């Protein structure tokens, strides 16, 4: 059995999750500090990959990064291409996972008591220090949950990846793509094997998140009792 789809999927998901964590957290912090009716459009833009079919997301990325696209033309001038390469799988996974990270990070940051942040600012702390030492530690459980969900979403991405990265064995063939083409080839045993691997990884992630959240809740209860 060729194990390359597993390693490609894991490498893609880890890289995409790292990108999504930084981008989603930055977008959540920026959105929390700004308000206004016009920003509803910004929220809609951030959440579009969550509601659009993955094939539509992949097609839009193909238009953007293709040889005739605005970013594609720029990359061609530098002698680089994104479409049908491993970086394309990372881009597709990061784009579809971004809304989950953004939503959970924003919800977690909104739960932080504003008076604590304002007290730190009054004492002379910079915005970066307020975020690093107060807001982020308090919001970390929610941010971690968003990170795990983003990883699971990136691991299961199929439509957008197939559109922009294609199915190149050993380069862009992720687990979902391997499952699809195994079914197409009537190789149900191989498809079932990859499904089982995907389910085991996802269950391990979600179970670990549940266990960690439960332990954190018990620890907080002990502190309150003391």
C-alpha positions as CSV (number, residue, x, y, z in Angstrom):
1,X,0.0,0.0,0.0
2,X,1.3,3.4,-1.0
3,X,1.4,5.5,2.2
4,X,2.2,8.8,0.4
5,X,-1.4,10.2,0.7
6,X,-1.1,9.9,4.5
7,X,2.1,11.9,4.7
8,X,0.9,14.4,2.1
9,X,-2.3,14.9,4.1
10,X,-0.5,15.3,7.4
11,X,2.1,17.7,6.0
12,X,-0.7,19.7,4.3
13,X,-2.9,19.9,7.3
14,X,-0.1,20.9,9.7
15,X,1.1,23.6,7.4
16,X,-2.4,24.9,6.6
17,X,-3.3,24.9,10.3
18,X,-0.3,26.9,11.2
19,X,-1.2,29.5,8.5
20,X,-4.8,29.4,9.6
21,X,-3.9,29.9,13.2
22,X,-1.9,33.1,12.5
23,X,-4.3,34.5,10.0
24,X,-7.5,33.6,11.8
25,X,-6.2,34.9,15.2
26,X,-5.0,38.2,13.5
27,X,-8.4,38.6,11.8
28,X,-10.3,37.9,15.0
29,X,-8.3,40.5,17.0
30,X,-8.7,43.1,14.2
31,X,-12.4,42.4,14.0
32,X,-12.8,42.7,17.8
33,X,-11.3,46.1,17.8
34,X,-13.5,47.5,15.1
35,X,-17.2,47.8,14.8
36,X,-19.7,49.2,12.4
37,X,-22.4,48.1,9.9
38,X,-20.0,48.0,7.0
39,X,-17.9,45.3,8.8
40,X,-20.8,42.8,8.3
41,X,-19.5,42.6,4.7
42,X,-16.0,41.7,6.1
43,X,-17.5,39.0,8.2
44,X,-19.3,37.7,5.2
45,X,-16.1,37.6,3.2
46,X,-14.2,35.8,6.0
47,X,-17.0,33.2,6.3
48,X,-17.6,32.6,2.6
49,X,-15.5,29.4,2.4
50,X,-17.7,27.9,5.1
51,X,-20.9,28.2,3.1
52,X,-19.7,28.0,-0.5
53,X,-19.3,24.5,-2.1
54,X,-15.7,23.4,-2.0
55,X,-15.6,23.1,-5.8
56,X,-16.6,26.8,-6.0
57,X,-13.8,27.8,-3.6
58,X,-11.4,25.7,-5.7
59,X,-12.5,27.2,-8.9
60,X,-12.1,30.8,-7.5
61,X,-8.6,29.8,-6.3
62,X,-7.9,28.4,-9.7
63,X,-8.9,31.7,-11.3
64,X,-6.7,33.6,-8.8
65,X,-3.6,31.4,-9.0
66,X,-3.9,30.1,-12.6
67,X,-1.5,31.3,-15.2
68,X,-4.0,33.9,-16.4
69,X,-5.0,35.0,-12.9
70,X,-3.7,38.1,-11.2
71,X,-1.5,36.2,-8.7
72,X,-0.7,33.5,-11.2
73,X,0.8,36.0,-13.7
74,X,2.9,37.5,-10.9
75,X,4.2,34.1,-9.9
76,X,5.0,33.2,-13.5
77,X,7.2,36.3,-13.8
78,X,9.2,35.0,-10.8
79,X,9.5,31.6,-12.4
80,X,7.0,29.9,-10.0
81,X,3.7,28.2,-10.3
82,X,1.1,27.2,-7.7
83,X,-1.5,25.3,-9.5
84,X,-1.1,21.5,-9.5
85,X,1.6,21.5,-6.9
86,X,1.9,20.7,-3.2
87,X,1.6,24.4,-2.1
88,X,-1.8,24.4,-3.9
89,X,-3.0,21.7,-1.5
90,X,-1.9,23.9,1.4
91,X,-3.7,26.9,0.1
92,X,-6.9,25.0,-0.5
93,X,-6.8,23.5,2.9
94,X,-6.0,26.8,4.6
95,X,-8.8,28.7,2.9
96,X,-11.5,26.2,3.7
97,X,-10.3,25.9,7.3
98,X,-9.9,29.6,8.0
99,X,-13.6,30.3,8.9
100,X,-13.5,27.8,11.7
101,X,-10.4,29.4,13.2
102,X,-11.8,32.9,12.8
103,X,-15.2,32.1,14.4
104,X,-13.8,30.2,17.4
105,X,-11.0,32.7,18.0
106,X,-13.3,35.7,17.8
107,X,-15.8,34.0,20.1
108,X,-13.1,33.2,22.6
109,X,-11.7,36.7,22.6
110,X,-15.2,38.2,23.1
111,X,-15.5,36.1,26.3
112,X,-12.5,37.9,27.9
113,X,-13.6,40.4,30.5
114,X,-13.0,43.9,28.9
115,X,-12.4,45.4,32.4
116,X,-9.2,43.3,32.7
117,X,-7.9,44.5,29.4
118,X,-8.7,48.1,30.2
119,X,-7.1,47.9,33.6
120,X,-3.9,46.7,32.0
121,X,-4.0,49.6,29.5
122,X,-4.5,52.0,32.3
123,X,-1.4,50.7,34.0
124,X,0.6,51.5,30.9
125,X,0.7,48.1,29.1
126,X,1.0,48.2,25.4
127,X,-1.7,46.6,23.2
128,X,0.7,43.8,22.2
129,X,1.4,43.1,25.9
130,X,-2.2,43.2,26.8
131,X,-3.0,40.7,24.1
132,X,0.0,38.4,24.8
133,X,-0.2,38.3,28.6
134,X,-3.9,38.7,29.3
135,X,-6.3,38.2,26.3
136,X,-4.5,35.2,24.6
137,X,-4.0,33.1,27.8
138,X,-7.7,33.6,28.8
139,X,-8.9,32.9,25.3
140,X,-6.5,30.0,24.7
141,X,-9.0,27.1,25.2
142,X,-11.2,28.5,22.5
143,X,-8.2,29.2,20.2
144,X,-7.0,25.6,20.8
145,X,-10.4,24.3,19.9
146,X,-10.4,26.3,16.7
147,X,-7.0,24.9,15.9
148,X,-8.0,21.3,16.3
149,X,-11.2,21.9,14.2
150,X,-9.2,23.6,11.5
151,X,-6.8,20.7,11.4
152,X,-9.6,18.2,11.1
153,X,-11.2,20.3,8.3
154,X,-7.9,20.7,6.4
155,X,-7.4,16.9,6.7
156,X,-10.8,16.2,5.1
157,X,-10.6,18.8,2.3
158,X,-11.4,17.4,-1.1
159,X,-13.2,19.6,-3.6
160,X,-11.1,22.7,-3.5
161,X,-7.9,20.6,-3.4
162,X,-8.9,18.6,-6.5
163,X,-9.8,21.8,-8.4
164,X,-6.5,23.6,-7.8
165,X,-4.0,20.8,-7.0
166,X,-5.4,17.9,-9.0
167,X,-4.5,14.3,-8.3
168,X,-0.8,13.7,-8.7
169,X,0.3,10.6,-6.9
170,X,3.2,11.3,-4.5
171,X,2.7,15.1,-4.7
172,X,-0.9,16.2,-4.3
173,X,-2.9,13.0,-3.6
174,X,-4.3,13.5,-0.2
175,X,-6.4,10.9,1.7
176,X,-9.8,12.2,0.5
177,X,-8.6,12.2,-3.1
178,X,-7.1,8.7,-2.7
179,X,-10.5,7.5,-1.4
180,X,-12.4,9.1,-4.3
181,X,-10.2,7.6,-7.0
182,X,-10.0,4.2,-5.2
183,X,-13.8,4.1,-5.4
184,X,-13.7,5.2,-9.0
185,X,-11.3,2.2,-9.7
186,X,-13.6,-0.1,-7.8
187,X,-10.9,-0.8,-5.2
188,X,-13.2,-0.7,-2.2
189,X,-10.7,-2.3,0.1
190,X,-8.2,0.5,-0.4
191,X,-11.0,3.1,-0.1
192,X,-12.1,1.5,3.2
193,X,-8.6,1.5,4.5
194,X,-8.1,5.2,3.9
195,X,-11.5,6.0,5.4
196,X,-10.6,4.0,8.5
197,X,-7.3,5.9,8.8
198,X,-9.1,9.3,8.4
199,X,-11.7,8.4,11.0
200,X,-9.1,7.3,13.5
201,X,-7.1,10.5,13.2
202,X,-10.2,12.7,13.5
203,X,-11.5,10.8,16.5
204,X,-8.2,11.0,18.2
205,X,-8.1,14.7,17.7
206,X,-11.6,15.3,18.9
207,X,-11.3,12.9,21.9
208,X,-8.0,14.6,22.9
209,X,-9.7,18.0,22.7
210,X,-12.6,16.8,24.8
211,X,-10.3,15.3,27.4
212,X,-8.2,18.4,27.6
213,X,-11.2,20.7,27.9
214,X,-12.7,18.5,30.6
215,X,-9.4,18.5,32.6
216,X,-9.2,22.3,32.3
217,X,-12.8,22.6,33.6
218,X,-12.0,20.3,36.6
219,X,-8.9,22.3,37.3
220,X,-10.8,25.6,37.3
221,X,-13.4,24.0,39.7
222,X,-10.7,23.0,42.1
223,X,-9.2,26.5,42.1
224,X,-12.7,28.0,42.8
225,X,-13.2,25.5,45.6
226,X,-9.9,26.5,47.3
